[in-house]
Amino acid sequence: MSRFEVLVESSLREGISDPQGSTIERALPALGFDGIEHVRVGKAFRFTMSAPDEAAARGLAEELSKRFLTNPVIEDFVVTVTAASPS
């Protein structure tokens, strides 16, 4: 078994209202940040896992993302898998 570092980044699908992103976008000019548009908020999950190879790690991470970490009806996600550095 090999160790892998996994990053799952999720965000609301296009067309799904993002009230948190809208609130941030409205506040930015008052903080001196002009010209920023289309703010969207997402989530990031980072973890280390053991798997026989990178393909197996990616498959497991994608299954975990679909079944537990995200809501596939309203969210999209991207999985990044890299070899874990030795401890």
N, C-alpha and C positions, 0 to 999 in steps of 0.2 A: 504494500500500500504506500502511496505517496501522499504528501501533504500539499494542499492548495489553499491559496488565499482567494476569497470570493468577494466581489462587490456586486450587489444588486441595487440598481438605481431605478426607482419607480416614479412615475409622474402621471397626472391625470391625462386622459386621452383628449385629443383635439375636440373641441365642441362641448366639453364638460366644463361647467362653471367652476372657477377657482377663486372663491371669495377671499382666501388668505393671500393669494397673489395680487388680487385687486386692491386689497387694503394696503399692502406694502407699496404697490405702484402709486396709489394716491398720496401716501406719506412721503415719498422720496423728494418731491420738489421742496417741501418745507424743511428738509434736512440738507438742502443744497445740491441734490443730485437731479439735475434736469436732463431731459432727453432720453430717459430710460422707459421703455415700453414693453408690453407683452410679458409681464412678470408672471412666472408660473412657479409654484412650490411643489417640491417632490420629497422623496425620502431616500435615504441610503442605508443599506444593511451591509455590514462587513463581518465576515466570519472566516474561520479556517476549518477545513474539512479534510478527511482522509478518503481517498478513492484509488482504484487501480490505475487510472490514467486521467488525463485532462478531459477527454470526451465524457467519461463517466462522471467526473466532478461537475462538468457543465450540465449534463442531463439531470443529475440530482438537484443541483441548484435551481434549474429551471422548473422542475417539478415542485420543489419547495416554494418557489415564488408564486406559481400558479395556484397552489392549494392552500398556502398559509400566509405568505408575506404581503401579497397584493390582492386587490379585488379586480379580477380580469374583466369584469363588466365595464368598469370606469377607468382602469389604470393600465398603462403599458409599462414594461420593464425591460432593462438591458442587463445582462449578466456578463461580468468580466471575471475570468479565471486565470490566475497566474501561479506558477510554482512557488510554494512557501519557502522563505529563506530558512536555512537550518537554525535550530534553536541552540 
